Amino acid sequence: QITLKESGPTQVKPTQTLTLTCTFSGFSLSSTGEAVAWIRQPPGKALEWLAFTYWDDDKHYSPSLKSRLNISKDTSRNQVVLTMTSMDPVDTGTYFCVHLAVSAYYLDYWGQGILVTVSS
Amino acid sequence: SYVLTQPPSVSVAPGTTATITCGGDKIGTKSVHWYQQKPGQAPLLVIYYRNDRPSGIPDRFSGSNSGNTATLTINRVDAGDEADYYCQVWDSSNSHIVFGGGTKLTVL
């Protein structure tokens, strides 16, 4: 059974860097064909893809946020880390860590999400 | 970049059929995936690939896709289906995941 859980700060100040950790179980990111994505959702708004990493360390980013994002993996700890720089109040929202099924690129297992508020 | 367009809201009476559309350029050539999200919860995959349902999703949920429109159909709608629904595709031209803007399904 695949499970994922996000952890990190629930509040950051404007201009700070956000670091979120996804800890997962039920699969290994060192196995061929595995991938993990980050999705976010501002309050009352739509889902937005941020980034994902493949098992082979290939990474892809949302073009609108690429300059601010970095995704990395620690296969020994079964973790994926997302950093987002220059946080702004518009970045307030729930951040989800999700298993990406690369057979057809759908998101089949979601973490519960973590609500991050950007405020001074 | 690839754009998916969904109606903001759809309202239906209980026991009837809900259809939620997702428009995109030549979307019929892509696999379209659908998610259900209830308030305060993470999204739940309800339809993926051509018209597959994950374990536990009732067969009242189905998907179709042709031309420039994909459709999620929910038969015999009940109050428990009230939620936001999102479509999603893979834009292989630049390796991006793309979501539609979401549709709020209201059961009258």
HADDOCK unambig.tbl for C-alpha pairs under 7 A between the chains (distance, minus, plus):
assign (segid A and resid 46 and name CA) (segid B and resid 101 and name CA) 5.43 0.50 0.50
assign (segid A and resid 46 and name CA) (segid B and resid 102 and name CA) 6.09 0.50 0.50
assign (segid A and resid 47 and name CA) (segid B and resid 99 and name CA) 6.63 0.50 0.50
assign (segid A and resid 48 and name CA) (segid B and resid 99 and name CA) 6.71 0.50 0.50
assign (segid A and resid 49 and name CA) (segid B and resid 97 and name CA) 6.20 0.50 0.50
assign (segid A and resid 49 and name CA) (segid B and resid 98 and name CA) 6.86 0.50 0.50
assign (segid A and resid 60 and name CA) (segid B and resid 95 and name CA) 6.97 0.50 0.50
assign (segid A and resid 62 and name CA) (segid B and resid 96 and name CA) 6.96 0.50 0.50
assign (segid A and resid 104 and name CA) (segid B and resid 49 and name CA) 6.14 0.50 0.50
assign (segid A and resid 105 and name CA) (segid B and resid 90 and name CA) 6.02 0.50 0.50
assign (segid A and resid 106 and name CA) (segid B and resid 33 and name CA) 6.37 0.50 0.50
assign (segid A and resid 106 and name CA) (segid B and resid 48 and name CA) 6.71 0.50 0.50
assign (segid A and resid 108 and name CA) (segid B and resid 45 and name CA) 5.94 0.50 0.50
assign (segid A and resid 110 and name CA) (segid B and resid 42 and name CA) 6.59 0.50 0.50
assign (segid A and resid 112 and name CA) (segid B and resid 42 and name CA) 5.65 0.50 0.50
assign (segid A and resid 113 and name CA) (segid B and resid 42 and name CA) 6.73 0.50 0.50
